[in-house]
Amino acid sequence: MSKKVLVTLDIPEKGLQMLRNARFELTVGDSASPFSYEELLKLTHDFEYIIPSSKDKIDRNFLENNRQLKVISTFSAGFDHIDIQAANEFGIPVGHTPQAMNKATSDIAFGLMIAVSRNFFQLNKKIEASNWGGFRPRADLGQELYGKTLGVFGLGAIGFEMARKCKAAYQMDIIYCNRSVNAKAEKDLGAQKVNFEELLELSDVISVHSNLSEETKHIFNKSAFTQMKKTAIFVNTSRGKVHQETDLINALKEGQIWGAGLDVTDPEPMKPDNPLLQMPNVCVLPHIGSATVEARDEMSRLAAANLLQYLENGTMIHCVNPKVLS
């Protein structure tokens, strides 16, 4: 059992080859037919090491029924799909891949911001409908981003990359709402730390990059959207539950904000009749923040490296619960 690893999805070859080189026997799932919760719960009984994805629910029940597990190394930066408190109680270290997709995910946030500010989705629909139209000086107008204020909710590594891009490309002023001061952002980007209410009131663009927690769940709700500028753009590339979807839909319908760019929704996948898909001021992507060859290769490498390093010396490159290591 000690040389077997369960990889729940067919991740890129780089990490798999690292594990094979270390003489592990691999069982690899199929993305086209992912394991159900019940299937994974039962299958894991034969493994001490597992590399799940963000779509696999590793809750207390799962861990209680798989007490043989020694290491979880998730193929994701986020870890809200894993019950960390239960993992702590059972002494299971949880590795993740937070640095692998900084550039890729911030690119998506940056692109969504531009797409919404210049009405890409709405105008593309006009072209598809053969409704090109003539030159109309007051039609199809978007917003410029130069010199505007970017508000970052959760200024970690991905949020910093987004802020850096906005500063370099558009000379945007950077404000951020964070638990702690980001000294590098303040020094390099002139960023200013503000409270949540100030972030809402002052931002022309709000870009969400926080983890999902009880504190951040649905923090962007009716009250929050009401406090934002009517010209504000809301971008979320973190987790769909950070915003309250019904409240966002109403805010967009009622013109409380300009538009929204979403790479994450709640639930995922979206239902085909979701009103967001029909709104001209919304651009939705299917949670592809890390979907580049380079980012996914690095995620695969890190997921394997976390596991291998733990087995070699009891440490991890990126560990969610490092107290367990000691």
N, C-alpha and C positions, 0 to 999 in steps of 0.2 A: 504493500500500500504506500510505503514511504516514497516510492519513485514514480508515482502516478499523479498527473495534474489534470483537472477538469477545466477546460476552456469552453465557456458556454456558447461563444460565437466564433465564427471563422475569421479571427483577427489576422492582420497582415503577417506575412511569413517571417519577418525579422525576429519577433519575439518567440515564435514557435521554434525557429531554428536554434535559438539560444538554449531553449529548454531541451531540445533533442541533443544538442552538443553536450549538455550536462547529463545525458543518458536518462532523461525522464520519458516515461510512457505517456503519450498525450491522448486524451479523448476530447475531440473538438466538435462543438455543435455547428449547426447549419443556420445561417442568417435567414434563409428562405423559409425555414420551418423551426423557429426557436422553441426551446423547451417551455412548457407551461410551468407554473409554480409547482404543481403537484409532481410533475415529471422530474423537475430539477431537485425537489426535496428528496425524492426517493433515490435518484441517480447519485446524488452527492454522498450517500452512505458509504460508497466504496472509495472515497477520496479524502486525503488530509489537506490537500491544497487545491484552491479553486481560483480561477480568473473569471469573474463574472463581468457583465456589462451593466450600464446604468439602467437597463430595462429589466434586470433580474432583481426581484424583491428578496432581500436577505434580511428577514425580520427575526424577532425573538423566537417565534415558533420554529423557523427554519434552523436557527442555531441550536435550539434546545433539542431538536431531532437529529442534529449532526454534531454531536459533542466530540467526534473524532477530528473535526477540522482544526488545523494548526495555523494556517495562513489564508487570508483573503487578500488578493491583489487585484483590485478592480481596474478594468479597462475603461477608465473615465477619470475626469478631474473631480466631478461632483461625487458625493457619497451619501446623499439623502436616501438612497435605496437600501442602505445598510443600517441596521440598528446598532449604532456605535456603542451605546450604553450596554447592550447585551454582549457585544463583542468584548468590551472591557471586562465584564463580569466573568466571561468564560476564558479570558486571557488570550484572545485571538488578535494578533496585529492585523491592521487593515492598511494596505498600501494603495496609493492612487497615482494619477499621472497629471498633476496640475500644471507643469511647465510645458507640456508637449504642444498644447493648442493655443498658446497665448496670441501668436500672430494670426493664425487662421481664424479664430473666433472673433478677434477684434476687427479683422477684415470684414467679416459678415456684419458686425454692428455698424462699421463705417459705411459699408455699402447700403445697408437698410436706411441709414440716416439720409444719404444722398437720394436714394430711390423715393423716399417719402417726401423729401423737401421739394423735389422736382416732378412729382406726380408720375413717376415711371409706369406704375401699374395701370393707372387710369388711362394714360396716353397709349400704352401698348394695346389696351382693349379697344381703343378707337381705331387703331390701325388694323387689328384683326377683324373689325366690323366694317372695314373699307370706308371709314369715316375720317379721312385725313383732314378735310376742311381746308379752307384758305387761310391767309394771314389775317389774324384778328388781334389787334394790339392789346386787348384786355381779356383775352381768353387763354386758358391753359397756363395760368401764371403760377409759378412756384415761389420758393423763398431762397434767397442767398444765405450762405452759412458763414461768410467772412465776418470775423469780428464778433460773432454771436457768443453766447455763453453755453458751454457744455457742462451739464451736471452729471457726475458719475456717482451712482449708488453702488458702493462696494468697490473701492479703489485698491484691488489686488493687482496681480500680474496682468490679467486680461484687461481690466479697467485702465491700468496704466498705459498699456499699448494703445487702447482706444484714445485716451487723452493725448498721448504723444502724436498720434496721427492727426488728430483734430487741430492741435497746436501748430504742427508743421504745415499742414495743408491750408488751413483757414484762419490761422492766427486767432483761434478761439480762446476766450477766457475760460479757465478751468476751475470749477468748484466741485467739491466732493463731500459725500456723507459717508462716514466710516466710523467704526468703533475707535480706531487709533489714528494718530497723525501719520501721514505718509511723507516723511521728510524728503525722500528723493523726488516725489512729485512736486512738492513745494519748492525745492531748490531748482530742479531742472525745468519745470513747466510753469512755475509761478502759481501753482494750484493753491486754492484757499479752502480750508475745512469749514463746513457749515453744518447746521442742524437740518433735520429732515424738512421742516417747514420752510426754511430758507432755500433749500434745494428746489422745492416745488415752485416757490414764488419767483425765483431768480433765473431759472434755467430756460433757455430756448430749446435745448435738446436734453432729454434725460435718457441716459444709457445705463441699463441695469446689468450689473456684473456680480451680484452678491450670491452667496450660498443660500439655499433654502433651509429655513429653520422656523421654529415656532415664532420667533421674533419677526422674521421677514415675510412669513406667509400672508398673502393678501394685503401687504402693507400699501400697495398701490390700489386703492379702492375709491369709492365715490368721493369720500372726503378729500383724498389726495388729488384726484383729477380736477375737482372743483377749484383747488388752490393753484393749479398750474395756469400758465398763460394760454390764452385762446389760440395763440400762434405756436404753441409748443409741440414738439415731436417726441413721442415716447418710443423708445427702443428697448427691447428685452431679448437678450441672448443667453440668459442664465437658466431660469426655471419658470415654467408657466404659472406655477402657483404663487409666484411673487406678486403677480397682479390678479385682481379679481375680474374675471373675464366679462361677466355681465355688466359690471360697473364700467369697464373699458368700452364695451359696445355702446352703452348709453352715452358716455362722454363723447364718443366719436359722432354718434347720431345727432346729439344736441349741440355740437360745435364747441364743446368745452375745451377741446384741444384740436390742433391742426390735423394730426394723423399719427399712425403707429406703424412701426416695423418690428415684426415678431419672428424670431427663429424658434421660439418655444411657445407652447400652448398648453391648456389644461382642459380636456385630456389630450393625449397624443396617441394615435393620430386624431386629427379633428374630424368631426362628422361633416359629411358633404353639404349639409344644409346650414352650417355655421354662418351666421350673419357677417362675420368678419371677412369671409371669402368673397362677399359681394360688395364690400365697401370700397369706393374709389380712392379713399385716403388711407388705405391699409395695404401693406405688403407683408405676406406671410411666407415663410420658408419652412421646410420639414425637418427642423432641428439638425442642421448640417454645419454647425459652427466649426467642428473639427474635421470636416470632410475634405481634406487635401491629402495627397499621397504622403507628403512630408510629415504632416501632423499625425496621421494614423500610424505611419511607420514608427514614429517616436513614441506614441502611446503604447504600441505593441512592445517596443524595446524596454520601456520603463516598467510595464506590467511584469515582464519576465525578470528584469533586473531587480525589482523590489523583492520578488520571491527568492531569487538566487542569492542575493546579498544577505537576506535574513538567514538563510540556511548556512551560509558561509561564516558569518560573524555576529548574527543576532541584531543587525541594524537594517534599516531600509533607506533608500534614497528619499522617498516621500512617504511618510507614515501619518495617517490620520490620528492615531491614538498612541503616540510614542511612549506614554507611561507604561504601556503593556510590555514594551521592549526591555525595560529595566526590571 
